[in-house]
């Protein structure tokens, strides 16, 4: 019964918000270029509403960074996008395949997601795009695990994406803020309930989450931003961020739930 109203309302809310977003962009883009002074607030409102309609409580600890820089977080699944955007106005960095996914791809492109290709030939261009967006004041959000997990472990943070912060003087003006996403499963459910992993399709996972009563919650922890210049190279800053997120996830999940990689 809950699915009969919750899912249609969610779809109308999200794609209605997308329509408003695209309409505003018609005027915002020629007036402000890379800067987006209005549409990020629409995205944030849509994400807050989506969590509300799903019945999932978002508990935030700490404060989002205000200065120039980027956010790095563990990656559990599609719910990360709603949780992170509800708490802070962000632009995500995603693998290029996502752009062609029905529904999700449209939303990602409309909201300013940066798509990257795992191709050495494109590395220079991608660094230039990162630099332009960061210098424009955008807070880019990276998932340095490179894929999503089951929510009860942290995969090794790959240093590759951190390399962009050490080019063309960016290290002197940017900070990185680690963020932890801890999904607390509904009572009686598998601790990995909110994780979108393995062979489970997006549609099946969406239906499972939307049909759940009562829901669990998402604990989102903003850690202290660290200046990029405080680290000698990308490997050091990747290790620091991974350690922060790993420790926080261990503390937030119920005792005994956290698993090794």
C-alpha atoms as an extended CHARMM CRD file, in Angstrom:
* protein
*
       261  EXT
         1         1  UNK       CA              0.0000000000        0.0000000000        0.0000000000  PROA      1               0.0000000000
         2         2  UNK       CA              2.7530000000        2.4640000000        0.9370000000  PROA      2               0.0000000000
         3         3  UNK       CA              4.4610000000        1.8250000000       -2.3960000000  PROA      3               0.0000000000
         4         4  UNK       CA              1.2840000000        2.7520000000       -4.3000000000  PROA      4               0.0000000000
         5         5  UNK       CA              1.5190000000        6.3920000000       -3.2140000000  PROA      5               0.0000000000
         6         6  UNK       CA              5.1390000000        6.8230000000       -2.1470000000  PROA      6               0.0000000000
         7         7  UNK       CA              6.7160000000        5.9270000000       -5.4980000000  PROA      7               0.0000000000
         8         8  UNK       CA              4.4720000000        8.1070000000       -7.7320000000  PROA      8               0.0000000000
         9         9  UNK       CA              4.8610000000       11.0700000000       -5.3720000000  PROA      9               0.0000000000
        10        10  UNK       CA              8.6350000000       10.6110000000       -5.3930000000  PROA      10              0.0000000000
        11        11  UNK       CA              8.7790000000       10.4720000000       -9.1960000000  PROA      11              0.0000000000
        12        12  UNK       CA              6.5770000000       13.5520000000       -9.6040000000  PROA      12              0.0000000000
        13        13  UNK       CA              8.5820000000       15.4500000000       -6.9920000000  PROA      13              0.0000000000
        14        14  UNK       CA             11.9930000000       14.6350000000       -8.4650000000  PROA      14              0.0000000000
        15        15  UNK       CA             11.1350000000       15.1610000000      -12.1220000000  PROA      15              0.0000000000
        16        16  UNK       CA              8.9650000000       18.1680000000      -11.3340000000  PROA      16              0.0000000000
        17        17  UNK       CA             12.0050000000       19.6510000000       -9.6260000000  PROA      17              0.0000000000
        18        18  UNK       CA             14.0780000000       18.7690000000      -12.6840000000  PROA      18              0.0000000000
        19        19  UNK       CA             11.6510000000       20.6840000000      -14.9080000000  PROA      19              0.0000000000
        20        20  UNK       CA             11.9260000000       23.7570000000      -12.6630000000  PROA      20              0.0000000000
        21        21  UNK       CA             15.7070000000       23.3960000000      -12.6010000000  PROA      21              0.0000000000
        22        22  UNK       CA             15.9690000000       23.2340000000      -16.4080000000  PROA      22              0.0000000000
        23        23  UNK       CA             13.6650000000       26.2120000000      -16.8200000000  PROA      23              0.0000000000
        24        24  UNK       CA             15.8000000000       28.3470000000      -14.5140000000  PROA      24              0.0000000000
        25        25  UNK       CA             18.9710000000       27.2160000000      -16.3290000000  PROA      25              0.0000000000
        26        26  UNK       CA             17.6720000000       28.7840000000      -19.5470000000  PROA      26              0.0000000000
        27        27  UNK       CA             18.2810000000       32.1720000000      -17.9220000000  PROA      27              0.0000000000
        28        28  UNK       CA             20.9770000000       31.2790000000      -15.4180000000  PROA      28              0.0000000000
        29        29  UNK       CA             23.4950000000       29.8670000000      -17.9000000000  PROA      29              0.0000000000
        30        30  UNK       CA             23.8390000000       32.8660000000      -20.2490000000  PROA      30              0.0000000000
        31        31  UNK       CA             23.8340000000       35.3050000000      -17.3240000000  PROA      31              0.0000000000
        32        32  UNK       CA             26.2990000000       33.5740000000      -15.0050000000  PROA      32              0.0000000000
        33        33  UNK       CA             28.2060000000       30.9650000000      -17.0580000000  PROA      33              0.0000000000
        34        34  UNK       CA             29.8370000000       28.3540000000      -14.8160000000  PROA      34              0.0000000000
        35        35  UNK       CA             28.4390000000       30.0070000000      -11.7100000000  PROA      35              0.0000000000
        36        36  UNK       CA             25.0680000000       28.6540000000      -10.6220000000  PROA      36              0.0000000000
        37        37  UNK       CA             23.6570000000       31.0330000000       -8.0070000000  PROA      37              0.0000000000
        38        38  UNK       CA             20.0660000000       29.6980000000       -8.1160000000  PROA      38              0.0000000000
        39        39  UNK       CA             19.6800000000       26.1060000000       -9.3470000000  PROA      39              0.0000000000
        40        40  UNK       CA             21.7360000000       24.4220000000       -6.5850000000  PROA      40              0.0000000000
        41        41  UNK       CA             19.0760000000       25.5580000000       -4.1020000000  PROA      41              0.0000000000
        42        42  UNK       CA             16.4190000000       23.8370000000       -6.2430000000  PROA      42              0.0000000000
        43        43  UNK       CA             18.4790000000       20.6350000000       -6.2540000000  PROA      43              0.0000000000
        44        44  UNK       CA             18.9410000000       20.7980000000       -2.4920000000  PROA      44              0.0000000000
        45        45  UNK       CA             15.2100000000       21.2810000000       -1.9140000000  PROA      45              0.0000000000
        46        46  UNK       CA             14.3590000000       18.3570000000       -4.1890000000  PROA      46              0.0000000000
        47        47  UNK       CA             16.7890000000       16.0810000000       -2.3500000000  PROA      47              0.0000000000
        48        48  UNK       CA             15.4570000000       17.0540000000        1.0690000000  PROA      48              0.0000000000
        49        49  UNK       CA             11.9280000000       16.3990000000       -0.1520000000  PROA      49              0.0000000000
        50        50  UNK       CA             12.8840000000       13.0260000000       -1.6540000000  PROA      50              0.0000000000
        51        51  UNK       CA             14.2360000000       11.7960000000        1.6900000000  PROA      51              0.0000000000
        52        52  UNK       CA             11.1020000000       13.1090000000        3.4060000000  PROA      52              0.0000000000
        53        53  UNK       CA              8.7750000000       11.2360000000        1.0420000000  PROA      53              0.0000000000
        54        54  UNK       CA             10.8470000000        8.0680000000        1.4350000000  PROA      54              0.0000000000
        55        55  UNK       CA             10.5760000000        8.4430000000        5.1950000000  PROA      55              0.0000000000
        56        56  UNK       CA             14.3370000000        8.3110000000        5.7200000000  PROA      56              0.0000000000
        57        57  UNK       CA             15.7150000000       10.5790000000        8.4520000000  PROA      57              0.0000000000
        58        58  UNK       CA             18.9740000000       12.4110000000        7.7660000000  PROA      58              0.0000000000
        59        59  UNK       CA             21.0850000000       13.1570000000       10.8280000000  PROA      59              0.0000000000
        60        60  UNK       CA             23.9410000000       15.5910000000       10.1690000000  PROA      60              0.0000000000
        61        61  UNK       CA             27.0030000000       16.0930000000       12.3590000000  PROA      61              0.0000000000
        62        62  UNK       CA             29.5420000000       18.8350000000       11.7160000000  PROA      62              0.0000000000
        63        63  UNK       CA             29.3330000000       21.6240000000        9.1600000000  PROA      63              0.0000000000
        64        64  UNK       CA             29.9480000000       21.7420000000        5.4060000000  PROA      64              0.0000000000
        65        65  UNK       CA             33.0030000000       23.6260000000        4.2290000000  PROA      65              0.0000000000
        66        66  UNK       CA             32.5910000000       27.2360000000        3.1110000000  PROA      66              0.0000000000
        67        67  UNK       CA             35.8760000000       27.9390000000        1.3740000000  PROA      67              0.0000000000
        68        68  UNK       CA             37.1060000000       26.6620000000       -1.9580000000  PROA      68              0.0000000000
        69        69  UNK       CA             37.6130000000       22.9450000000       -2.1920000000  PROA      69              0.0000000000
        70        70  UNK       CA             36.1370000000       19.5140000000       -2.7020000000  PROA      70              0.0000000000
        71        71  UNK       CA             34.3560000000       16.8290000000       -0.7210000000  PROA      71              0.0000000000
        72        72  UNK       CA             35.2800000000       13.1340000000       -0.6310000000  PROA      72              0.0000000000
        73        73  UNK       CA             32.9180000000       10.5020000000        0.7160000000  PROA      73              0.0000000000
        74        74  UNK       CA             32.4060000000        6.7690000000        0.9280000000  PROA      74              0.0000000000
        75        75  UNK       CA             29.9450000000        5.4980000000       -1.6720000000  PROA      75              0.0000000000
        76        76  UNK       CA             27.0360000000        3.1980000000       -0.8230000000  PROA      76              0.0000000000
        77        77  UNK       CA             24.5360000000        3.8130000000       -3.6330000000  PROA      77              0.0000000000
        78        78  UNK       CA             22.0500000000        6.1880000000       -5.2430000000  PROA      78              0.0000000000
        79        79  UNK       CA             20.7910000000        7.4010000000       -1.8690000000  PROA      79              0.0000000000
        80        80  UNK       CA             24.1820000000        9.0840000000       -1.3490000000  PROA      80              0.0000000000
        81        81  UNK       CA             23.2400000000       11.7000000000       -3.9400000000  PROA      81              0.0000000000
        82        82  UNK       CA             20.0920000000       12.6980000000       -2.0540000000  PROA      82              0.0000000000
        83        83  UNK       CA             21.7720000000       12.6530000000        1.3590000000  PROA      83              0.0000000000
        84        84  UNK       CA             24.8340000000       14.6760000000        0.3580000000  PROA      84              0.0000000000
        85        85  UNK       CA             22.8960000000       17.2140000000       -1.7030000000  PROA      85              0.0000000000
        86        86  UNK       CA             20.3150000000       17.6620000000        1.0620000000  PROA      86              0.0000000000
        87        87  UNK       CA             23.0770000000       18.6070000000        3.4810000000  PROA      87              0.0000000000
        88        88  UNK       CA             25.2690000000       20.6960000000        1.1370000000  PROA      88              0.0000000000
        89        89  UNK       CA             25.0440000000       22.1490000000       -2.3540000000  PROA      89              0.0000000000
        90        90  UNK       CA             27.4470000000       19.9900000000       -4.3580000000  PROA      90              0.0000000000
        91        91  UNK       CA             28.4140000000       18.9300000000       -7.8590000000  PROA      91              0.0000000000
        92        92  UNK       CA             29.2710000000       15.2680000000       -8.2450000000  PROA      92              0.0000000000
        93        93  UNK       CA             32.0780000000       13.6200000000      -10.1640000000  PROA      93              0.0000000000
        94        94  UNK       CA             30.8930000000       10.3890000000      -11.7800000000  PROA      94              0.0000000000
        95        95  UNK       CA             32.0140000000        7.7710000000      -14.2760000000  PROA      95              0.0000000000
        96        96  UNK       CA             30.9450000000        8.5910000000      -17.8340000000  PROA      96              0.0000000000
        97        97  UNK       CA             28.6210000000        5.5640000000      -18.1310000000  PROA      97              0.0000000000
        98        98  UNK       CA             26.1720000000        7.1480000000      -15.6900000000  PROA      98              0.0000000000
        99        99  UNK       CA             25.3560000000        9.8780000000      -18.2280000000  PROA      99              0.0000000000
       100       100  UNK       CA             23.5680000000        7.3200000000      -20.4340000000  PROA      100             0.0000000000
       101       101  UNK       CA             21.4840000000        5.7440000000      -17.6660000000  PROA      101             0.0000000000
       102       102  UNK       CA             17.7400000000        6.4660000000      -18.0300000000  PROA      102             0.0000000000
       103       103  UNK       CA             16.4440000000        8.7900000000      -15.3140000000  PROA      103             0.0000000000
       104       104  UNK       CA             19.6120000000        8.9890000000      -13.2380000000  PROA      104             0.0000000000
       105       105  UNK       CA             21.7000000000       10.1560000000      -16.1930000000  PROA      105             0.0000000000
       106       106  UNK       CA             19.2660000000       12.9570000000      -17.0290000000  PROA      106             0.0000000000
       107       107  UNK       CA             19.2490000000       14.1750000000      -13.4590000000  PROA      107             0.0000000000
       108       108  UNK       CA             23.0370000000       14.0030000000      -13.2130000000  PROA      108             0.0000000000
       109       109  UNK       CA             23.6150000000       16.0000000000      -16.4030000000  PROA      109             0.0000000000
       110       110  UNK       CA             21.0390000000       18.6410000000      -15.4980000000  PROA      110             0.0000000000
       111       111  UNK       CA             22.5360000000       19.2550000000      -12.0570000000  PROA      111             0.0000000000
       112       112  UNK       CA             26.0890000000       19.8490000000      -13.2930000000  PROA      112             0.0000000000
       113       113  UNK       CA             27.7330000000       16.4740000000      -12.6660000000  PROA      113             0.0000000000
       114       114  UNK       CA             31.2770000000       16.1650000000      -14.0330000000  PROA      114             0.0000000000
       115       115  UNK       CA             31.6390000000       12.9210000000      -15.9940000000  PROA      115             0.0000000000
       116       116  UNK       CA             35.0480000000       11.2850000000      -16.2580000000  PROA      116             0.0000000000
       117       117  UNK       CA             36.3610000000        8.5900000000      -18.5810000000  PROA      117             0.0000000000
       118       118  UNK       CA             38.8130000000        5.9690000000      -17.4060000000  PROA      118             0.0000000000
       119       119  UNK       CA             41.0990000000        6.7410000000      -20.2990000000  PROA      119             0.0000000000
       120       120  UNK       CA             44.6270000000        8.1340000000      -20.0270000000  PROA      120             0.0000000000
       121       121  UNK       CA             44.0870000000       10.1890000000      -23.1890000000  PROA      121             0.0000000000
       122       122  UNK       CA             41.3560000000       12.1990000000      -21.4640000000  PROA      122             0.0000000000
       123       123  UNK       CA             43.2540000000       12.7770000000      -18.2250000000  PROA      123             0.0000000000
       124       124  UNK       CA             44.5720000000       16.2340000000      -19.1820000000  PROA      124             0.0000000000
       125       125  UNK       CA             41.1800000000       17.5010000000      -20.3400000000  PROA      125             0.0000000000
       126       126  UNK       CA             39.5080000000       16.1950000000      -17.1920000000  PROA      126             0.0000000000
       127       127  UNK       CA             42.0420000000       17.9760000000      -14.9860000000  PROA      127             0.0000000000
       128       128  UNK       CA             41.3180000000       21.2060000000      -16.8530000000  PROA      128             0.0000000000
       129       129  UNK       CA             37.5790000000       20.7450000000      -16.2780000000  PROA      129             0.0000000000
       130       130  UNK       CA             38.1400000000       20.0700000000      -12.5700000000  PROA      130             0.0000000000
       131       131  UNK       CA             40.3200000000       23.1450000000      -12.2760000000  PROA      131             0.0000000000
       132       132  UNK       CA             37.7750000000       25.3980000000      -14.0050000000  PROA      132             0.0000000000
       133       133  UNK       CA             34.9340000000       24.1790000000      -11.8010000000  PROA      133             0.0000000000
       134       134  UNK       CA             36.9690000000       24.4470000000       -8.5870000000  PROA      134             0.0000000000
       135       135  UNK       CA             38.1850000000       27.9530000000       -9.4290000000  PROA      135             0.0000000000
       136       136  UNK       CA             34.5510000000       28.9000000000      -10.1000000000  PROA      136             0.0000000000
       137       137  UNK       CA             33.8380000000       28.0440000000       -6.4650000000  PROA      137             0.0000000000
       138       138  UNK       CA             32.0410000000       24.7610000000       -7.0770000000  PROA      138             0.0000000000
       139       139  UNK       CA             32.3240000000       22.1480000000       -4.3420000000  PROA      139             0.0000000000
       140       140  UNK       CA             32.9570000000       18.9530000000       -6.2960000000  PROA      140             0.0000000000
       141       141  UNK       CA             32.1510000000       15.6600000000       -4.5970000000  PROA      141             0.0000000000
       142       142  UNK       CA             34.3270000000       12.6280000000       -5.3390000000  PROA      142             0.0000000000
       143       143  UNK       CA             33.8240000000        8.9910000000       -4.3960000000  PROA      143             0.0000000000
       144       144  UNK       CA             37.4580000000        7.8270000000       -4.2180000000  PROA      144             0.0000000000
       145       145  UNK       CA             36.5550000000        4.1750000000       -3.6120000000  PROA      145             0.0000000000
       146       146  UNK       CA             35.7890000000        4.0750000000       -7.3350000000  PROA      146             0.0000000000
       147       147  UNK       CA             32.6200000000        2.0310000000       -6.8450000000  PROA      147             0.0000000000
       148       148  UNK       CA             29.8210000000        1.5950000000       -4.3260000000  PROA      148             0.0000000000
       149       149  UNK       CA             30.0680000000       -0.7700000000       -1.3560000000  PROA      149             0.0000000000
       150       150  UNK       CA             27.5090000000       -2.5930000000        0.7700000000  PROA      150             0.0000000000
       151       151  UNK       CA             27.5690000000        0.1600000000        3.4050000000  PROA      151             0.0000000000
       152       152  UNK       CA             29.3090000000       -1.8070000000        6.1530000000  PROA      152             0.0000000000
       153       153  UNK       CA             32.8910000000       -1.4900000000        4.9230000000  PROA      153             0.0000000000
       154       154  UNK       CA             35.2270000000        1.0670000000        3.3770000000  PROA      154             0.0000000000
       155       155  UNK       CA             37.0180000000        0.1520000000        0.1860000000  PROA      155             0.0000000000
       156       156  UNK       CA             40.5260000000        1.5470000000       -0.3720000000  PROA      156             0.0000000000
       157       157  UNK       CA             40.5430000000        5.1870000000       -1.5080000000  PROA      157             0.0000000000
       158       158  UNK       CA             42.2080000000        5.4630000000       -4.9090000000  PROA      158             0.0000000000
       159       159  UNK       CA             44.6640000000        8.3820000000       -5.0940000000  PROA      159             0.0000000000
       160       160  UNK       CA             44.0910000000        9.0100000000       -8.8250000000  PROA      160             0.0000000000
       161       161  UNK       CA             41.3270000000       11.6110000000       -8.4860000000  PROA      161             0.0000000000
       162       162  UNK       CA             43.3030000000       13.5310000000       -5.8750000000  PROA      162             0.0000000000
       163       163  UNK       CA             46.0060000000       14.3070000000       -8.4540000000  PROA      163             0.0000000000
       164       164  UNK       CA             43.9450000000       17.1790000000       -9.8820000000  PROA      164             0.0000000000
       165       165  UNK       CA             44.3420000000       19.1150000000       -6.6180000000  PROA      165             0.0000000000
       166       166  UNK       CA             48.1270000000       19.2730000000       -7.0070000000  PROA      166             0.0000000000
       167       167  UNK       CA             48.1880000000       20.9960000000      -10.4050000000  PROA      167             0.0000000000
       168       168  UNK       CA             48.4960000000       24.6530000000      -11.4580000000  PROA      168             0.0000000000
       169       169  UNK       CA             48.7480000000       26.0350000000       -7.9320000000  PROA      169             0.0000000000
       170       170  UNK       CA             45.4400000000       24.5820000000       -6.7510000000  PROA      170             0.0000000000
       171       171  UNK       CA             47.0560000000       23.0220000000       -3.6750000000  PROA      171             0.0000000000
       172       172  UNK       CA             47.6540000000       26.4980000000       -2.2680000000  PROA      172             0.0000000000
       173       173  UNK       CA             44.0250000000       27.6170000000       -2.4720000000  PROA      173             0.0000000000
       174       174  UNK       CA             41.9560000000       24.4400000000       -1.9420000000  PROA      174             0.0000000000
       175       175  UNK       CA             40.9100000000       22.2630000000        0.9740000000  PROA      175             0.0000000000
       176       176  UNK       CA             39.4620000000       18.7710000000        1.0540000000  PROA      176             0.0000000000
       177       177  UNK       CA             36.6280000000       17.8040000000        3.3900000000  PROA      177             0.0000000000
       178       178  UNK       CA             36.1560000000       14.1010000000        4.1730000000  PROA      178             0.0000000000
       179       179  UNK       CA             32.5180000000       13.0880000000        4.7040000000  PROA      179             0.0000000000
       180       180  UNK       CA             31.1900000000        9.8490000000        6.1580000000  PROA      180             0.0000000000
       181       181  UNK       CA             27.8670000000        8.2970000000        5.1710000000  PROA      181             0.0000000000
       182       182  UNK       CA             26.6200000000        5.7060000000        7.6710000000  PROA      182             0.0000000000
       183       183  UNK       CA             23.3700000000        3.9300000000        6.8060000000  PROA      183             0.0000000000
       184       184  UNK       CA             21.5000000000        2.5520000000        9.7980000000  PROA      184             0.0000000000
       185       185  UNK       CA             19.2190000000       -0.2380000000        8.5910000000  PROA      185             0.0000000000
       186       186  UNK       CA             15.5910000000       -0.5310000000        9.7240000000  PROA      186             0.0000000000
       187       187  UNK       CA             15.0920000000       -2.7380000000       12.7430000000  PROA      187             0.0000000000
       188       188  UNK       CA             15.0910000000       -6.4060000000       11.7800000000  PROA      188             0.0000000000
       189       189  UNK       CA             16.6480000000       -5.8130000000        8.3670000000  PROA      189             0.0000000000
       190       190  UNK       CA             20.0700000000       -6.8050000000        7.0790000000  PROA      190             0.0000000000
       191       191  UNK       CA             22.6750000000       -4.1820000000        8.0370000000  PROA      191             0.0000000000
       192       192  UNK       CA             23.3930000000       -3.8030000000        4.3070000000  PROA      192             0.0000000000
       193       193  UNK       CA             19.7610000000       -2.9540000000        3.4890000000  PROA      193             0.0000000000
       194       194  UNK       CA             20.4850000000        0.4780000000        1.9920000000  PROA      194             0.0000000000
       195       195  UNK       CA             23.5770000000       -0.6040000000        0.0760000000  PROA      195             0.0000000000
       196       196  UNK       CA             23.1490000000       -0.8500000000       -3.6830000000  PROA      196             0.0000000000
       197       197  UNK       CA             25.7420000000       -3.4070000000       -4.6700000000  PROA      197             0.0000000000
       198       198  UNK       CA             26.2480000000       -6.7390000000       -6.4050000000  PROA      198             0.0000000000
       199       199  UNK       CA             23.7730000000       -7.7470000000       -9.1060000000  PROA      199             0.0000000000
       200       200  UNK       CA             20.7780000000       -5.8890000000       -7.6410000000  PROA      200             0.0000000000
       201       201  UNK       CA             19.2790000000       -3.5730000000      -10.2730000000  PROA      201             0.0000000000
       202       202  UNK       CA             18.5000000000        0.0710000000       -9.5630000000  PROA      202             0.0000000000
       203       203  UNK       CA             14.7680000000       -0.5280000000      -10.0510000000  PROA      203             0.0000000000
       204       204  UNK       CA             14.6730000000       -3.4520000000       -7.6360000000  PROA      204             0.0000000000
       205       205  UNK       CA             16.6120000000       -1.5480000000       -5.0080000000  PROA      205             0.0000000000
       206       206  UNK       CA             14.4350000000        1.5510000000       -5.3960000000  PROA      206             0.0000000000
       207       207  UNK       CA             11.2770000000       -0.5280000000       -4.9180000000  PROA      207             0.0000000000
       208       208  UNK       CA             12.7280000000       -2.2670000000       -1.8680000000  PROA      208             0.0000000000
       209       209  UNK       CA             13.6600000000        1.0120000000       -0.2040000000  PROA      209             0.0000000000
       210       210  UNK       CA             10.4070000000        2.7840000000       -1.1310000000  PROA      210             0.0000000000
       211       211  UNK       CA              8.2900000000       -0.0770000000        0.2410000000  PROA      211             0.0000000000
       212       212  UNK       CA             10.0270000000       -0.1600000000        3.6380000000  PROA      212             0.0000000000
       213       213  UNK       CA              8.1150000000        0.8060000000        6.8050000000  PROA      213             0.0000000000
       214       214  UNK       CA              9.5170000000        1.9200000000        9.1530000000  PROA      214             0.0000000000
       215       215  UNK       CA             12.6770000000        3.2770000000        7.5970000000  PROA      215             0.0000000000
       216       216  UNK       CA             16.1270000000        3.5320000000        9.1370000000  PROA      216             0.0000000000
       217       217  UNK       CA             18.2720000000        6.6500000000        8.9750000000  PROA      217             0.0000000000
       218       218  UNK       CA             21.3670000000        8.1250000000        7.3980000000  PROA      218             0.0000000000
       219       219  UNK       CA             24.1140000000        9.5700000000        9.5930000000  PROA      219             0.0000000000
       220       220  UNK       CA             26.1690000000       12.1090000000        7.6490000000  PROA      220             0.0000000000
       221       221  UNK       CA             29.3670000000       13.3670000000        9.2560000000  PROA      221             0.0000000000
       222       222  UNK       CA             31.2590000000       16.4180000000        7.9860000000  PROA      222             0.0000000000
       223       223  UNK       CA             34.8830000000       16.1440000000        9.1220000000  PROA      223             0.0000000000
       224       224  UNK       CA             37.2480000000       19.0850000000        9.4040000000  PROA      224             0.0000000000
       225       225  UNK       CA             38.4770000000       20.3180000000        6.0080000000  PROA      225             0.0000000000
       226       226  UNK       CA             42.2240000000       19.9350000000        5.4650000000  PROA      226             0.0000000000
       227       227  UNK       CA             44.3370000000       22.1650000000        3.1930000000  PROA      227             0.0000000000
       228       228  UNK       CA             45.7470000000       20.3060000000        0.2240000000  PROA      228             0.0000000000
       229       229  UNK       CA             49.0650000000       22.0870000000        0.7690000000  PROA      229             0.0000000000
       230       230  UNK       CA             49.4980000000       20.2080000000        4.0720000000  PROA      230             0.0000000000
       231       231  UNK       CA             50.1720000000       16.9820000000        2.1670000000  PROA      231             0.0000000000
       232       232  UNK       CA             53.1740000000       16.0770000000        0.0500000000  PROA      232             0.0000000000
       233       233  UNK       CA             51.2470000000       14.1780000000       -2.6170000000  PROA      233             0.0000000000
       234       234  UNK       CA             47.9390000000       12.5960000000       -3.6350000000  PROA      234             0.0000000000
       235       235  UNK       CA             48.6720000000        9.3020000000       -1.8660000000  PROA      235             0.0000000000
       236       236  UNK       CA             49.1070000000       10.9980000000        1.5040000000  PROA      236             0.0000000000
       237       237  UNK       CA             45.8600000000       12.9450000000        1.2840000000  PROA      237             0.0000000000
       238       238  UNK       CA             43.9860000000        9.8430000000        0.0740000000  PROA      238             0.0000000000
       239       239  UNK       CA             45.2390000000        7.8770000000        3.0960000000  PROA      239             0.0000000000
       240       240  UNK       CA             44.2420000000       10.6860000000        5.4610000000  PROA      240             0.0000000000
       241       241  UNK       CA             40.7000000000       10.9410000000        4.0820000000  PROA      241             0.0000000000
       242       242  UNK       CA             40.2190000000        7.1730000000        4.0720000000  PROA      242             0.0000000000
       243       243  UNK       CA             41.3280000000        6.9000000000        7.7080000000  PROA      243             0.0000000000
       244       244  UNK       CA             38.9070000000        9.6560000000        8.7720000000  PROA      244             0.0000000000
       245       245  UNK       CA             35.9590000000        8.0670000000        7.0040000000  PROA      245             0.0000000000
       246       246  UNK       CA             36.8070000000        4.5300000000        8.1240000000  PROA      246             0.0000000000
       247       247  UNK       CA             37.0710000000        5.5100000000       11.7960000000  PROA      247             0.0000000000
       248       248  UNK       CA             33.8350000000        7.4830000000       11.6880000000  PROA      248             0.0000000000
       249       249  UNK       CA             31.8990000000        4.6770000000        9.9850000000  PROA      249             0.0000000000
       250       250  UNK       CA             33.1110000000        2.2180000000       12.6180000000  PROA      250             0.0000000000
       251       251  UNK       CA             31.8670000000        4.5460000000       15.3650000000  PROA      251             0.0000000000
       252       252  UNK       CA             28.4770000000        5.2100000000       13.7170000000  PROA      252             0.0000000000
       253       253  UNK       CA             27.4470000000        1.6940000000       12.7640000000  PROA      253             0.0000000000
       254       254  UNK       CA             26.0370000000       -0.5910000000       15.4870000000  PROA      254             0.0000000000
       255       255  UNK       CA             28.6810000000       -2.5610000000       17.3590000000  PROA      255             0.0000000000
       256       256  UNK       CA             30.0420000000       -5.4970000000       15.4150000000  PROA      256             0.0000000000
       257       257  UNK       CA             28.5340000000       -4.4440000000       12.0670000000  PROA      257             0.0000000000
       258       258  UNK       CA             31.6470000000       -2.8840000000       10.4840000000  PROA      258             0.0000000000
       259       259  UNK       CA             33.5360000000       -5.3170000000        8.2550000000  PROA      259             0.0000000000
       260       260  UNK       CA             37.0350000000       -5.3480000000        6.8510000000  PROA      260             0.0000000000
       261       261  UNK       CA             37.6190000000       -4.7160000000        3.1560000000  PROA      261             0.0000000000
